[in-house]
């Protein structure tokens, strides 16, 4: 198979004309890049989500629509050929206006997906024209014609086999003749309705598309020069990681490292596609390669933080030496399509955290109907304002590993400590107010060289 690279650009990478021009330069630098996946322009998705949630104040709704128009037309003004792009973008903005009006009366997940997807549909029109004006033979492709999902609006699940068949028939032949520009984050269900893969789903869809076209590499271009030992905004001394394994990167993404969507690496791992993460603003700084096997596997690789956690504790004396109690609990959760993240148990209680948010945003919630059913079995407590801290590494079963971590955090209250299920992570909950100082303390003690002089 000849080299086939897929390049995905995040919202900050397509924020304005200058940013899009930098994307074009990155694309030009790799002749193997045959497919480009783009997010919406920076800030656009948040505005669209606000509209989708229903803005009844007419002045506020008008202001958002004007802001959306300004963001996109300010980029178009820098193009040499503007008219065709203006027409295409205005048509989509007219759709946004109609959908926003509808949402102000009755919001729904289905309408949210249709509305929020407009950001990617617009950005790809503009980016395609930017590339054409640099004499690149670029064509725009609507990914909804290929990426099939179920009808779970706001967090749709891809149908991988069907998508692969459609990609082979419709997308791969086009990539042989042109540079193809398409959308991240969105797909369509069996009825042709627009769906989204959840917030941050552009990376995931890029990996799904790379898998479907049997790409030999996937580049994810963002505003950070690769993956760091933790968020540099929290710890200025955070260090870049040149190379990391799929297992380590998957743990980091799952536990809150915002550089990757939690599901991004699954398609790449299935087909052994190496993934590169770098900054389109500073591509010369390099980045991080994510591979199946790496040369260096340190005990402590990175720290991840996931805010906005919801913990549910289910407490009942009926659990004591009983069979089938937990099965009933998880049957109720499955019935209401509630995805569970962490789990800890005792003789009379089980605590769980609810999984990540969907496209509409907000903290994970326990639906009222699910809570009512659970309360027939046990006493239910729901706690919020928590953050999850995860230490990512290797060989965590090694004697003395946990002691080194916990001795650092003697002054903090840790909840739901999960350790042992994986030799790549140790995680726990802390009060949201303590989260950043916990990350800073762990990084200082475990990752930064100690001056013993």
Secondary structure, DSSP 4 states (H G I P E B T S, - for coil): ----EEEEE-GGGGSSHHHHHHHHHHHHH-TTEEEEEE-PPTTHHHHHHHHHTT---HHHHHHHHHHHHHHHHHHHTT-SS-HHHHHHHHHHHHHHHHHHHHHHH---HHHHHHHHTHHHHHHHHHHHHHHHTTT--EEE--GGGT-BB-S-TTSPPB-HHHHHHHIIIIIHHHHHHSEEEEESSEEE-TT--EEE--TTHHHHHHHHHHHHTT-SEEEEEESSSSEESS-TTT-TT--EESEEEHHHHHHHHHTT-TTS-TTHHHHHHHHT-EEEEEESS-GGG-EEEEESS-S---SEEEEEEEEEEEEEEEE-GGGTT-SSHHHHHHHHHHHTTPPEEEEEE-SSEEEEEE----TT-S-----HHHHHHHHTTSEEEEEEEEEEEEEEES-TTSTTHHHHHHGGGTTS--EEEEESS-TTEEEEEEEGGGHHHHHHHHHHHHTSPP---
